[in-house]
Amino acid sequence: MYDNMNILEFYLHTYNFAATTGNLNFRKDNFKNIQEDFDYDELNRMTEYAGKTAAYDSKGNITKKSDIGTSFKYNTVGKPYAISRVTNK
């Protein structure tokens, strides 16, 4: 059920969505009292999540995810949006 602040509550979880974009602002485990916050860029791509970050290039490809790797490569022939390699620099 939504309340007047765009907060959706289920049995043990709470979700908050931005009214204008529908993006998830935060989710909370009410049983464990743990909350994860989310942030987005002007193109509605997730840039921060649960204390981690993501970055994108001009094509929209992920170039960095702080929890996975700092350099994503897209060099697969015939598949320009397929990740070919992830490294930590």
Secondary structure, DSSP 8 states (H G I E B T S, - for coil): -B-TTSEEE-SSEEEEE-TTT--EEEEEETTTTEEEEEEE-TT--EEEETTEEEEE-TTS-EEEETTTBSEEE---TT-TTS--EEE--
